[in-house]
Amino acid sequence: MNLLAAETSPYLLQHKDNPVLWHAWNDEAWRRAHDENKMVLVSIGYSACHWCHVMEHEVFEDFECAEFMNMNFVCIKVDREERPDVDSWFMDAVHLMGSQGGWPLNVFTLPDGRPIYGGTYFPKQSWLQVLENLTQVYTQDGSRVNEYAAQLADGMRQLNAASHVPSDMVIDLPRISELVDKWQTQWDGENGGNLRAPKFPMPNNWEFLLQFGKVTSNISALNQVKNTLEKMALGGIYDQIAGGFARYSVDGIWKVPHFEKMLYDNAQLIGLYAQAYREFELPLFSEVVDQTISFLDTELKAPNGLYYSALDADTEGVEGKFYVWSDAELDEVLREKSSIAKRYFAIGHASHWEHGNHILLRTDDDEEWLTQNQMTSARWMELKTEIFRDLLHYRNNRIKPGIDDKCIASWNALLVIGLCESAKCGGKHHMLSRAEALLDAIEREMSTAEGLVVHTATKGQKSSIVLIEDQVLCVEAGLALYELTGKDQYLNNAFRLMDKVIQHFSSDDSALLLSRPKWSKDVIGDKFETQDNVIPCANSIACKAMIRLSMHLDDSALRERAMHMLQTVGAQIDYAPGFSNWLQAAMWLVLPAQEVVCSGAGAIDFLNEIQEKYTPFVTYAASTTQSELPLLQGRFREQTAIYVCRNKTCNLPVFRPDEVKIAWN
């Protein structure tokens, strides 16, 4: 037995019986490397990662590999979801080495933590060759190894330094439009998304494009968002019978998913589809929102009110086994309904995968399908309900994929925001209380004595790791709730948490914020995250949250700080998908500042009705009583009034939500 048995991470526990003498990431492991003058293997993955499982079986469970590793290396296992800062640091190192990143990520370092070699998946013989070559070079030519480590460390310092050099680049609306035009050349007009494979959902990319298209009346941008979301919702990447999206599609048509389902994807996609439904009014988008929330409640909700992290891609060691169907199974389960179900799920060449199995997908939404099949909506809904019920009942009797029962604060905060967006859709206002309960659970289960938020809580144990992403996403979650409920506590808590962020994560060298608090010490260095990815980077989230807080509180210092952050990354912003959340932050600054303020007994009802219409880049506030908050001060009336303000100048109040007019030009 190695040293992982006492850990709480499901990924680390998957490796606890390996013959490799794994350590968790801690000071003890690094002390041992120093004392024994051994190289360190840092092996990073996550519990739902298919190729992590493959490498474990082929390499880390193999006694020949384990013996060589134990003799010559100190081996450290890292759950990338527990330590995204560690993962990001070593991913940069691998990129600087000229290798493609991914997971599993395997990086070899000197005893002081400086990387010297890295890569992703290695089969057994390649792995043994790497181990032998590194051991030979390390023991016979230590000076050359140290020289390379020093060069790479210098490269990482320069890479990090380049991320926080202020520039004169102006991020205005014409510049943003140029970036969108450049991005447009890479759009897949037929299948949605970008012209590439594999395809990742990248929710923030399409959220930015939806917002940009709306405020600039850019029809091509709006159509690309609409087509992308339709094709994703109809494709195999979406679980057609239970809801929820897989992490990505291995092809360019959203057909074959990499079957793991992650909370962070689905939380953001709930919000994106809710916004898109309010803009395009497609029933398919509303259905996706409802189904995906139901999936999260059924599969990932924890007893303490938080949500777990992920479902595995594999069942019984086979990728996707839980989700795919043979013709015989469909006939057995559905009997006389099998023929129509097969037409609905495009069973045939379109759905065929491996070993005679099919991935359920659709080629048309329900409206188009009914027209083609000459069936009434009422009759189809009756059949559809029976088909889904029977398929789900059968599937739920299969062995289910493994669950990663870590609760991650930032991912749960993303779901708070997604639930708030869904609450703005007609008929879904009940989701607001769900969002409130979830933020309460984050604060109850994951807060520190200092008023910050820990990164993870697993099996009733809070971690001691405090990271920037959790703090700033909780700020955004509080803002989202305040703008729907009018409850001052959410705004005040968001401001207090942002104040602590500035206190603990600020740098003396940059306007950007550090990944870890200033008082945190680790082998890896400090880093400024600047590029948006599947989850937007913490600095762009902080920048946008500061701007929004400054509008609510008339706080010029917060606004000025956000402007400095944008100026710092300005020269890097040359590719819209890599900086989509930064561009959202910039839009808040370059568009006219607009507020909709409701005051009076019916203020909250008015506020909710107004927000059913899709109007991005508008600040909302409401109160049923007198308020001293800047946007509400002096505006209370007996008759509920709505003030529409632009650049701190307000129109005369109106008294019906349908009288509210917003224009961005």
C-alpha positions as CSV (number, residue, x, y, z in Angstrom):
1,M,0.0,0.0,0.0
2,N,1.3,3.5,-0.9
3,L,0.6,6.8,0.9
4,L,-2.8,7.7,-0.7
5,A,-5.2,5.7,1.4
6,A,-5.9,8.5,3.8
7,E,-6.7,11.0,1.0
8,T,-10.3,12.1,0.2
9,S,-9.8,12.8,-3.5
10,P,-11.6,10.0,-5.6
11,Y,-8.7,10.3,-8.1
12,L,-6.0,9.7,-5.5
13,L,-8.0,6.9,-4.0
14,Q,-8.2,5.2,-7.4
15,H,-4.4,4.8,-7.1
16,K,-4.1,3.8,-3.5
17,D,-3.5,0.1,-4.3
18,N,-1.0,0.7,-7.0
19,P,2.5,-0.8,-6.4
20,V,3.9,2.6,-7.1
21,L,4.8,4.4,-3.8
22,W,2.6,7.4,-4.4
23,H,2.8,10.5,-2.2
24,A,0.1,13.2,-2.2
25,W,1.3,16.7,-3.0
26,N,2.7,17.8,0.4
27,D,5.9,19.1,2.1
28,E,6.8,15.6,3.2
29,A,7.2,14.3,-0.4
30,W,9.4,17.2,-1.4
31,R,11.6,16.8,1.8
32,R,12.1,13.2,0.9
33,A,13.2,14.1,-2.6
34,H,15.6,16.7,-1.2
35,D,17.0,14.3,1.4
36,E,17.5,11.4,-1.0
37,N,18.5,13.6,-3.9
38,K,15.9,11.9,-6.2
39,M,14.1,13.2,-9.2
40,V,10.4,13.7,-8.7
41,L,7.5,12.5,-10.9
42,V,4.5,14.7,-10.7
43,S,1.6,12.7,-12.3
44,I,-1.6,14.8,-12.7
45,G,-5.1,13.6,-13.7
46,Y,-8.7,13.5,-12.6
47,S,-11.1,10.7,-11.7
48,A,-13.3,10.9,-14.9
49,C,-10.3,10.9,-17.3
50,H,-10.3,7.9,-19.6
51,W,-6.7,7.9,-20.6
52,C,-5.7,8.4,-16.9
53,H,-7.4,5.0,-16.3
54,V,-5.6,3.5,-19.3
55,M,-2.2,4.6,-18.1
56,E,-2.9,3.4,-14.6
57,H,-3.8,-0.1,-15.8
58,E,-0.9,-0.3,-18.3
59,V,1.9,1.4,-16.2
60,F,1.1,2.2,-12.6
61,E,-0.4,-1.2,-11.8
62,D,2.6,-2.9,-13.5
63,F,5.2,-4.2,-11.0
64,E,8.1,-3.8,-13.4
65,C,7.3,-0.1,-13.9
66,A,6.6,0.4,-10.2
67,E,9.8,-1.1,-9.0
68,F,11.9,1.2,-11.3
69,M,9.9,4.2,-10.3
70,N,10.1,3.5,-6.5
71,M,13.9,3.0,-6.7
72,N,14.8,6.1,-8.7
73,F,12.0,8.7,-8.2
74,V,9.8,10.2,-5.6
75,C,6.3,9.8,-7.1
76,I,3.6,12.4,-6.4
77,K,-0.1,12.0,-7.5
78,V,-2.1,15.2,-8.0
79,D,-5.8,15.6,-8.6
80,R,-5.9,18.5,-11.1
81,E,-9.3,19.5,-9.8
82,E,-8.0,19.7,-6.2
83,R,-5.0,21.7,-7.3
84,P,-5.6,23.5,-10.6
85,D,-2.7,25.8,-9.7
86,V,-0.3,22.9,-9.7
87,D,-1.8,21.6,-12.9
88,S,-1.5,25.0,-14.6
89,W,2.1,25.5,-13.6
90,F,3.3,22.1,-14.9
91,M,1.1,22.4,-18.1
92,D,3.0,25.6,-18.9
93,A,6.3,23.8,-18.4
94,V,5.3,21.0,-20.8
95,H,4.2,23.6,-23.4
96,L,7.6,25.3,-23.1
97,M,9.2,22.0,-23.7
98,G,7.4,21.9,-27.0
99,S,4.9,19.1,-26.1
100,Q,1.2,19.0,-26.4
101,G,-0.6,19.2,-23.0
102,G,-3.4,17.0,-21.8
103,W,-4.2,14.4,-19.1
104,P,-2.7,12.4,-17.7
105,L,0.1,15.0,-17.4
106,N,3.4,13.5,-16.3
107,V,6.2,15.9,-15.4
108,F,9.7,15.0,-14.0
109,T,11.4,17.6,-11.9
110,L,14.6,18.0,-9.9
111,P,14.3,17.7,-6.1
112,D,13.7,21.4,-5.8
113,G,10.7,21.2,-8.1
114,R,12.2,22.6,-11.4
115,P,10.8,20.7,-14.3
116,I,13.1,18.9,-16.7
117,Y,10.8,16.6,-18.9
118,G,7.1,16.0,-19.4
119,G,4.4,14.5,-21.5
120,T,0.9,13.0,-21.3
121,Y,0.0,9.4,-21.9
122,F,2.9,6.8,-22.2
123,P,2.4,3.1,-22.9
124,K,4.5,0.7,-20.8
125,Q,7.6,0.3,-23.0
126,S,7.8,4.0,-23.8
127,W,7.5,4.8,-20.1
128,L,10.3,2.4,-19.1
129,Q,12.5,4.0,-21.8
130,V,11.8,7.5,-20.5
131,L,12.6,6.4,-16.9
132,E,15.8,4.7,-17.9
133,N,17.0,7.6,-20.0
134,L,16.2,10.2,-17.3
135,T,17.9,8.2,-14.6
136,Q,21.0,7.7,-16.7
137,V,21.3,11.4,-17.6
138,Y,20.6,12.5,-14.0
139,T,23.3,10.3,-12.5
140,Q,25.9,10.7,-15.2
141,D,25.5,14.3,-16.4
142,G,23.9,16.3,-13.6
143,S,25.3,19.6,-14.7
144,R,23.6,19.4,-18.0
145,V,20.3,18.5,-16.4
146,N,20.7,21.5,-14.0
147,E,21.5,23.8,-16.9
148,Y,18.4,22.7,-18.7
149,A,16.2,23.1,-15.6
150,A,17.6,26.6,-15.1
151,Q,16.8,27.6,-18.7
152,L,13.3,26.2,-18.4
153,A,12.7,27.9,-15.1
154,D,13.9,31.2,-16.7
155,G,11.5,30.6,-19.6
156,M,8.6,30.1,-17.1
157,R,9.5,33.3,-15.3
158,Q,9.5,35.2,-18.6
159,L,6.2,33.7,-19.6
160,N,4.6,34.7,-16.4
161,A,6.2,38.2,-16.5
162,A,4.9,38.8,-20.0
163,S,1.4,38.2,-18.8
164,H,1.4,41.3,-16.6
165,V,3.1,44.0,-18.6
166,P,0.7,47.0,-19.1
167,S,0.1,48.0,-22.7
168,D,-1.4,50.9,-24.6
169,M,-3.7,48.6,-26.5
170,V,-7.3,50.0,-26.5
171,I,-10.0,47.4,-26.2
172,D,-12.9,49.4,-27.7
173,L,-15.9,48.3,-29.7
174,P,-14.2,48.6,-33.1
175,R,-11.3,46.4,-31.8
176,I,-13.8,43.9,-30.4
177,S,-15.6,43.8,-33.7
178,E,-12.3,43.2,-35.5
179,L,-11.6,40.2,-33.2
180,V,-15.0,38.8,-33.9
181,D,-14.5,39.2,-37.7
182,K,-11.1,37.3,-37.3
183,W,-12.8,34.6,-35.3
184,Q,-15.6,34.3,-37.9
185,T,-13.2,32.8,-40.4
186,Q,-12.9,29.7,-38.1
187,W,-16.6,29.1,-37.5
188,D,-18.2,25.9,-38.7
189,G,-21.3,27.2,-40.4
190,E,-22.7,23.8,-41.0
191,N,-22.2,21.9,-37.7
192,G,-21.7,24.9,-35.3
193,G,-18.7,25.5,-33.1
194,N,-15.3,26.1,-34.7
195,L,-13.8,24.3,-37.7
196,R,-11.9,21.7,-35.7
197,A,-12.0,18.3,-34.0
198,P,-12.3,17.5,-31.2
199,K,-15.0,20.0,-30.3
200,F,-15.4,21.4,-26.8
201,P,-18.6,23.3,-25.8
202,M,-16.6,26.3,-24.5
203,P,-19.7,28.0,-23.0
204,N,-18.2,31.4,-22.4
205,N,-17.2,31.7,-26.0
206,W,-20.8,31.5,-27.2
207,E,-22.1,33.6,-24.3
208,F,-19.8,36.4,-25.4
209,L,-20.8,36.0,-29.0
210,L,-24.5,35.9,-28.1
211,Q,-24.1,39.1,-26.0
212,F,-22.0,40.8,-28.7
213,G,-24.5,39.8,-31.5
214,K,-27.4,41.2,-29.4
215,V,-26.0,44.6,-28.6
216,T,-24.4,45.2,-32.1
217,S,-27.3,43.6,-34.1
218,N,-24.8,41.2,-35.7
219,I,-27.0,38.6,-37.4
220,S,-24.1,36.3,-38.4
221,A,-22.9,36.1,-34.8
222,L,-26.4,35.4,-33.5
223,N,-27.0,32.8,-36.1
224,Q,-23.7,31.1,-35.3
225,V,-24.6,30.9,-31.6
226,K,-28.1,29.5,-32.5
227,N,-26.7,26.9,-34.9
228,T,-24.0,25.8,-32.5
229,L,-26.4,25.3,-29.6
230,E,-28.9,23.5,-31.7
231,K,-26.3,21.1,-33.1
232,M,-24.9,20.4,-29.6
233,A,-28.3,19.8,-28.2
234,L,-29.2,17.3,-30.9
235,G,-25.8,15.6,-31.0
236,G,-24.4,12.7,-29.2
237,I,-22.4,15.0,-26.9
238,Y,-25.8,15.6,-25.2
239,D,-27.4,12.8,-23.3
240,Q,-30.7,12.6,-25.2
241,I,-32.7,10.7,-22.6
242,A,-31.4,12.1,-19.3
243,G,-29.9,15.5,-20.1
244,G,-26.4,16.7,-19.4
245,F,-23.4,17.3,-21.8
246,A,-20.2,15.3,-22.0
247,R,-16.9,17.1,-21.8
248,Y,-16.3,17.2,-25.5
249,S,-16.9,15.5,-28.9
250,V,-14.0,13.6,-30.4
251,D,-15.3,14.5,-33.9
252,G,-16.3,17.7,-35.7
253,I,-20.1,17.0,-35.7
254,W,-20.8,16.7,-31.9
255,K,-21.6,13.0,-32.5
256,V,-19.1,10.9,-30.4
257,P,-18.6,12.2,-26.9
258,H,-15.7,11.7,-24.6
259,F,-18.3,10.4,-22.2
260,E,-17.3,12.0,-18.8
261,K,-19.8,14.6,-17.6
262,M,-18.4,17.6,-15.6
263,L,-20.2,19.9,-13.3
264,Y,-18.4,23.0,-14.6
265,D,-19.5,22.4,-18.2
266,N,-23.1,21.7,-17.4
267,A,-23.4,24.6,-14.9
268,Q,-22.2,27.1,-17.5
269,L,-24.3,25.5,-20.3
270,I,-27.5,25.8,-18.2
271,G,-26.9,29.6,-18.1
272,L,-25.9,29.8,-21.8
273,Y,-29.0,27.9,-23.0
274,A,-31.2,30.0,-20.7
275,Q,-29.9,33.2,-22.2
276,A,-30.3,31.7,-25.7
277,Y,-33.8,30.7,-25.0
278,R,-34.7,34.2,-24.0
279,E,-33.2,35.5,-27.2
280,F,-34.4,32.9,-29.7
281,E,-37.4,31.4,-28.0
282,L,-36.7,27.9,-29.2
283,P,-38.4,25.2,-27.1
284,L,-35.4,23.0,-27.6
285,F,-33.2,25.4,-25.5
286,S,-35.7,25.5,-22.7
287,E,-35.9,21.6,-22.7
288,V,-32.1,21.5,-22.5
289,V,-32.1,23.7,-19.4
290,D,-34.7,21.7,-17.6
291,Q,-33.2,18.3,-18.5
292,T,-29.7,19.3,-17.6
293,I,-30.8,20.7,-14.2
294,S,-32.7,17.4,-13.6
295,F,-29.5,15.4,-14.5
296,L,-27.5,17.4,-12.0
297,D,-30.1,16.8,-9.3
298,T,-30.4,13.1,-10.0
299,E,-26.7,12.2,-10.4
300,L,-24.5,14.9,-8.8
301,K,-26.4,16.5,-5.9
302,A,-24.8,15.8,-2.5
303,P,-26.8,15.4,0.8
304,N,-25.3,18.7,2.1
305,G,-26.8,20.7,-0.8
306,L,-23.7,21.1,-2.8
307,Y,-23.0,19.3,-6.1
308,Y,-20.3,16.7,-6.8
309,S,-17.7,17.2,-9.6
310,A,-18.1,14.6,-12.3
311,L,-19.3,11.3,-13.7
312,D,-16.7,9.0,-15.1
313,A,-16.3,8.2,-18.9
314,D,-15.9,4.5,-18.2
315,T,-18.0,1.7,-16.8
316,E,-16.4,-1.6,-16.0
317,G,-13.3,-0.3,-17.8
318,V,-15.1,0.4,-21.1
319,E,-15.6,4.0,-22.3
320,G,-19.2,4.9,-22.8
321,K,-20.6,1.5,-22.0
322,F,-23.4,3.0,-19.8
323,Y,-24.7,5.3,-22.6
324,V,-24.7,3.3,-25.8
325,W,-27.3,0.9,-27.2
326,S,-27.4,-2.0,-29.6
327,D,-30.3,-2.6,-32.0
328,A,-31.3,-5.7,-30.1
329,E,-31.5,-3.8,-26.8
330,L,-33.7,-1.1,-28.3
331,D,-36.0,-3.7,-29.7
332,E,-36.1,-5.6,-26.4
333,V,-36.8,-2.5,-24.3
334,L,-39.2,-0.7,-26.5
335,R,-40.9,-3.5,-28.4
336,E,-43.7,-2.0,-30.6
337,K,-42.3,1.5,-30.0
338,S,-38.8,0.6,-31.2
339,S,-39.3,1.5,-34.8
340,I,-40.5,5.1,-34.1
341,A,-37.8,5.6,-31.4
342,K,-35.1,4.5,-33.9
343,R,-36.3,7.1,-36.3
344,Y,-36.3,9.7,-33.6
345,F,-32.8,8.9,-32.5
346,A,-31.4,8.5,-36.0
347,I,-30.5,4.9,-35.4
348,G,-28.5,3.8,-38.4
349,H,-25.4,5.1,-40.1
350,A,-25.7,8.5,-38.4
351,S,-25.7,7.0,-34.9
352,H,-23.4,4.0,-35.4
353,W,-20.3,3.9,-33.1
354,E,-18.3,0.8,-32.2
355,H,-19.0,-2.9,-31.9
356,G,-22.5,-2.6,-33.3
357,N,-23.5,0.0,-30.7
358,H,-25.3,3.3,-31.3
359,I,-25.0,6.7,-29.7
360,L,-28.5,8.3,-29.3
361,L,-28.7,11.6,-31.2
362,R,-31.2,13.5,-33.3
363,T,-31.1,15.2,-36.7
364,D,-34.1,17.4,-36.1
365,D,-35.8,19.1,-33.2
366,D,-39.3,18.0,-32.2
367,E,-41.2,20.5,-34.4
368,E,-39.3,19.5,-37.6
369,W,-39.6,15.8,-36.6
370,L,-43.4,16.0,-36.2
371,T,-43.8,17.6,-39.5
372,Q,-41.7,14.9,-41.3
373,N,-43.5,12.1,-39.5
374,Q,-47.0,13.6,-39.8
375,M,-47.8,13.2,-36.1
376,T,-49.7,15.4,-33.7
377,S,-47.8,17.0,-30.9
378,A,-50.1,15.4,-28.3
379,R,-49.6,11.9,-29.7
380,W,-45.8,12.3,-29.8
381,M,-45.6,13.6,-26.3
382,E,-47.4,10.6,-25.1
383,L,-45.1,8.2,-27.0
384,K,-42.0,10.2,-26.1
385,T,-42.8,10.0,-22.4
386,E,-43.1,6.3,-22.6
387,I,-40.0,5.8,-24.7
388,F,-37.8,7.9,-22.4
389,R,-39.2,6.3,-19.3
390,D,-38.5,2.8,-20.6
391,L,-35.0,3.6,-21.8
392,L,-34.1,5.3,-18.6
393,H,-35.4,2.5,-16.5
394,Y,-33.4,-0.1,-18.4
395,R,-30.3,2.1,-18.5
396,N,-30.4,2.8,-14.7
397,N,-30.2,-1.0,-14.1
398,R,-26.8,-1.0,-15.8
399,I,-23.6,-0.5,-13.7
400,K,-23.3,3.3,-13.4
401,P,-20.2,5.3,-14.1
402,G,-18.1,6.2,-11.1
403,I,-18.8,9.5,-9.4
404,D,-16.2,12.1,-8.3
405,D,-17.6,13.2,-5.0
406,K,-15.4,16.2,-4.5
407,C,-17.4,19.4,-4.0
408,I,-15.6,22.3,-5.7
409,A,-16.6,25.8,-4.6
410,S,-16.0,27.5,-7.9
411,W,-17.9,24.9,-9.9
412,N,-20.9,25.2,-7.5
413,A,-20.8,28.9,-7.8
414,L,-21.0,28.5,-11.6
415,L,-24.2,26.5,-11.0
416,V,-25.6,29.3,-8.8
417,I,-25.1,31.7,-11.8
418,G,-26.6,29.1,-14.2
419,L,-29.6,28.7,-12.0
420,C,-30.1,32.5,-11.8
421,E,-30.0,32.7,-15.6
422,S,-32.6,29.9,-15.8
423,A,-34.8,31.7,-13.3
424,K,-35.1,34.6,-15.8
425,C,-36.9,32.3,-18.3
426,G,-40.6,32.4,-18.3
427,G,-42.0,29.6,-16.1
428,K,-38.7,28.9,-14.4
429,H,-38.7,31.5,-11.6
430,H,-38.7,28.7,-9.0
431,M,-35.0,28.1,-9.9
432,L,-34.2,31.3,-8.0
433,S,-34.8,29.6,-4.6
434,R,-32.6,26.8,-5.7
435,A,-29.8,29.2,-6.5
436,E,-30.1,30.9,-3.1
437,A,-30.0,27.5,-1.3
438,L,-26.9,26.5,-3.2
439,L,-25.0,29.7,-2.4
440,D,-26.0,29.2,1.2
441,A,-24.6,25.7,1.1
442,I,-21.2,27.0,-0.3
443,E,-21.0,29.5,2.5
444,R,-22.0,27.0,5.2
445,E,-19.8,24.1,4.0
446,M,-16.8,25.8,2.5
447,S,-16.1,29.1,4.3
448,T,-13.0,29.8,6.3
449,A,-12.7,31.7,9.6
450,E,-11.2,34.6,7.6
451,G,-14.3,34.9,5.4
452,L,-12.7,33.3,2.3
453,V,-13.8,30.1,0.6
454,V,-11.8,26.8,0.4
455,H,-11.4,25.1,-2.9
456,T,-12.8,21.7,-2.1
457,A,-14.8,19.8,0.5
458,T,-14.9,16.0,0.2
459,K,-16.5,13.4,2.4
460,G,-17.3,16.0,5.1
461,Q,-13.7,17.3,5.1
462,K,-12.8,20.8,4.0
463,S,-9.5,21.3,2.3
464,S,-7.0,23.9,3.4
465,I,-6.4,25.1,-0.2
466,V,-7.6,28.6,-0.9
467,L,-7.6,29.7,-4.6
468,I,-8.6,32.9,-6.4
469,E,-11.1,31.2,-8.7
470,D,-13.5,30.2,-5.9
471,Q,-13.5,33.7,-4.4
472,V,-14.3,35.6,-7.5
473,L,-17.0,33.2,-8.8
474,C,-18.7,33.4,-5.4
475,V,-18.7,37.2,-5.9
476,E,-20.3,36.8,-9.3
477,A,-22.8,34.3,-7.8
478,G,-23.8,36.9,-5.1
479,L,-24.2,39.6,-7.8
480,A,-26.4,37.3,-9.9
481,L,-28.7,36.7,-6.9
482,Y,-28.8,40.3,-5.8
483,E,-30.0,41.4,-9.3
484,L,-32.9,39.0,-9.1
485,T,-33.9,39.2,-5.4
486,G,-33.0,42.7,-4.4
487,K,-31.7,41.3,-1.1
488,D,-28.9,43.6,0.1
489,Q,-27.1,40.8,1.8
490,Y,-26.0,39.3,-1.5
491,L,-24.5,42.6,-2.7
492,N,-22.9,43.4,0.7
493,N,-21.4,39.9,0.9
494,A,-20.1,40.1,-2.6
495,F,-18.4,43.4,-1.9
496,R,-16.8,42.1,1.4
497,L,-15.5,39.0,-0.4
498,M,-14.0,41.1,-3.2
499,D,-12.4,43.3,-0.6
500,K,-10.7,40.2,0.9
501,V,-9.7,39.1,-2.6
502,I,-7.9,42.4,-3.1
503,Q,-6.3,42.2,0.3
504,H,-5.0,38.6,0.0
505,F,-4.4,38.0,-3.7
506,S,-3.0,41.3,-4.9
507,S,0.6,41.5,-6.2
508,D,3.2,44.2,-5.8
509,D,4.2,43.6,-9.4
510,S,1.0,43.7,-11.3
511,A,-2.6,44.9,-11.4
512,L,-3.5,41.2,-11.9
513,L,-4.4,38.9,-9.0
514,L,-2.3,35.8,-7.9
515,S,-3.7,32.3,-8.2
516,R,-3.0,31.7,-4.5
517,P,-3.0,34.0,-1.5
518,K,0.2,36.0,-0.8
519,W,0.7,34.0,2.4
520,S,0.5,30.7,0.6
521,K,3.9,28.9,0.2
522,D,4.5,26.1,-2.2
523,V,7.2,24.5,-4.4
524,I,5.7,26.0,-7.5
525,G,5.9,29.7,-8.1
526,D,3.3,32.4,-8.2
527,K,1.4,32.7,-11.4
528,F,-1.0,35.2,-13.1
529,E,-3.7,33.4,-15.1
530,T,-4.7,35.5,-18.1
531,Q,-6.2,33.3,-20.7
532,D,-9.9,32.1,-20.6
533,N,-10.4,28.5,-21.2
534,V,-13.3,26.1,-20.6
535,I,-13.7,28.0,-17.4
536,P,-12.9,31.7,-17.7
537,C,-9.7,32.7,-15.9
538,A,-10.0,34.1,-12.4
539,N,-8.6,37.4,-13.4
540,S,-11.2,38.1,-16.1
541,I,-13.9,37.0,-13.7
542,A,-12.5,39.4,-11.1
543,C,-12.3,42.2,-13.6
544,K,-15.9,41.8,-14.7
545,A,-17.1,41.5,-11.1
546,M,-15.3,44.7,-10.1
547,I,-16.9,46.6,-12.9
548,R,-20.4,45.4,-11.9
549,L,-19.8,46.1,-8.2
550,S,-18.5,49.5,-9.1
551,M,-21.8,50.2,-10.9
552,H,-23.9,49.1,-8.0
553,L,-21.9,50.9,-5.4
554,D,-20.6,53.9,-7.4
555,D,-17.1,52.8,-6.5
556,S,-14.6,54.5,-8.7
557,A,-11.6,52.7,-7.1
558,L,-13.0,49.3,-8.2
559,R,-13.7,50.5,-11.7
560,E,-10.2,52.0,-11.9
561,R,-8.6,48.7,-10.8
562,A,-10.6,46.8,-13.4
563,M,-9.5,49.1,-16.1
564,H,-5.9,48.6,-15.1
565,M,-6.4,44.8,-15.3
566,L,-7.8,45.1,-18.8
567,Q,-4.9,47.4,-19.8
568,T,-2.5,44.8,-18.4
569,V,-3.7,42.0,-20.6
570,G,-4.6,44.3,-23.6
571,A,-1.7,43.4,-25.8
572,Q,-2.4,39.7,-25.3
573,I,-6.0,39.9,-26.5
574,D,-5.6,38.9,-30.2
575,Y,-7.9,35.9,-30.3
576,A,-11.5,36.2,-29.2
577,P,-12.1,32.6,-28.0
578,G,-9.0,32.7,-25.8
579,F,-10.2,36.0,-24.1
580,S,-13.9,35.8,-24.4
581,N,-14.6,36.7,-20.7
582,W,-12.1,39.6,-20.9
583,L,-14.0,40.9,-23.9
584,Q,-17.3,40.6,-21.9
585,A,-15.6,42.7,-19.2
586,A,-14.5,45.2,-21.8
587,M,-18.0,45.5,-23.2
588,W,-19.2,46.6,-19.8
589,L,-16.8,49.5,-20.0
590,V,-17.2,50.5,-23.6
591,L,-20.9,50.4,-23.9
592,P,-23.1,53.1,-22.3
593,A,-23.6,52.4,-18.6
594,Q,-27.3,51.4,-18.3
595,E,-29.3,50.7,-15.2
596,V,-32.9,49.5,-14.6
597,V,-34.0,50.4,-11.1
598,C,-37.3,49.3,-9.6
599,S,-38.6,50.8,-6.4
600,G,-41.9,50.2,-4.6
601,A,-44.0,47.4,-3.3
602,G,-44.0,45.5,-6.5
603,A,-40.4,46.1,-7.4
604,I,-39.1,42.5,-7.3
605,D,-42.0,41.2,-9.5
606,F,-41.3,44.0,-11.9
607,L,-37.6,43.3,-11.9
608,N,-38.2,39.6,-12.7
609,E,-40.6,40.4,-15.5
610,I,-38.2,42.9,-17.1
611,Q,-35.3,40.4,-17.1
612,E,-37.3,37.8,-19.0
613,K,-36.4,39.8,-22.0
614,Y,-32.8,39.2,-23.0
615,T,-30.9,42.4,-22.3
616,P,-27.1,41.9,-21.6
617,F,-24.8,44.6,-20.2
618,V,-27.6,46.2,-18.0
619,T,-27.3,46.7,-14.3
620,Y,-30.5,45.8,-12.3
621,A,-31.5,46.9,-8.8
622,A,-34.7,46.8,-6.9
623,S,-36.1,47.5,-3.4
624,T,-39.5,47.3,-1.8
625,T,-38.5,49.8,0.9
626,Q,-36.3,52.9,1.2
627,S,-32.7,52.1,0.4
628,E,-29.4,54.0,0.8
629,L,-27.7,52.1,-1.9
630,P,-26.5,54.5,-4.6
631,L,-28.8,53.3,-7.4
632,L,-31.9,53.2,-5.1
633,Q,-31.3,56.2,-2.9
634,G,-34.2,58.7,-3.0
635,R,-36.2,56.7,-5.5
636,F,-38.8,55.0,-3.3
637,R,-42.5,55.7,-4.3
638,E,-45.8,54.4,-3.1
639,Q,-46.5,53.3,-6.7
640,T,-43.9,51.0,-8.0
641,A,-41.7,52.9,-10.4
642,I,-39.1,51.8,-12.9
643,Y,-36.2,54.1,-13.7
644,V,-34.1,53.5,-16.8
645,C,-30.8,55.3,-16.6
646,R,-28.0,55.8,-19.0
647,N,-24.5,57.1,-18.1
648,K,-25.9,58.3,-14.7
649,T,-28.8,60.2,-16.3
650,C,-32.2,58.8,-15.7
651,N,-35.4,59.1,-17.7
652,L,-38.7,59.9,-16.1
653,P,-40.0,56.8,-14.3
654,V,-42.4,54.4,-16.0
655,F,-44.9,52.2,-14.2
656,R,-45.2,49.1,-16.3
657,P,-42.4,46.6,-17.2
658,D,-43.4,46.6,-20.9
659,E,-42.5,50.3,-21.0
660,V,-38.8,49.6,-20.4
661,K,-36.7,50.3,-23.5
662,I,-33.0,49.5,-23.7
663,A,-30.7,50.6,-26.6
664,W,-27.0,50.0,-26.7
665,N,-26.0,52.5,-29.4
